[in-house]
Amino acid sequence: MSKEVHNSQLSELDQYWKNLHIKGTDRTTLRHDMTTGDSYQKQTVSLPIDHQLMKRMMSITKNNDMLTYVTFLMGLLIELYKYTGSDEILVGVPVYYSREKRPQNIKNKLMPFKRSLNGGYKIKNFLVETQRGIIGSL
């Protein structure tokens, strides 16, 4: 991929997110633990999950892929809340469309997903709200 094409695609995606006008959300930049040098090559990164933990997760969610996904997303939201101290958390959630079914206004493979958190949530309620939020965004 040429550098010009890559920069053009990045500009288009950047404009897509700016056009969403997501108000009231502070921009939080997470610190990187490692910088990339000139020798960087994009690769797949594995994140191993303990077998017993995954077995327990599948048992709790009754092997429901959606509930498993929402549970992991909920964990990410809680960790970002704890890490940043911000009550408003915005993450990009993957959206998959075939080329034929992708709406013209969707320029990107991520859908913004915003959640408000506070310390008063019960886990079950937060799980249900997160699931409803994802389903409602589709």
Secondary structure as UniProt FT lines:
FT   HELIX           3..19
FT   TURN            23..24
FT   TURN            38..39
FT   HELIX           51..60
FT   TURN            61..63
FT   HELIX           65..84
FT   STRAND          88..94
FT   TURN            99..101
FT   TURN            104..105
FT   STRAND          110..116
FT   TURN            119..120
FT   HELIX           123..137
//
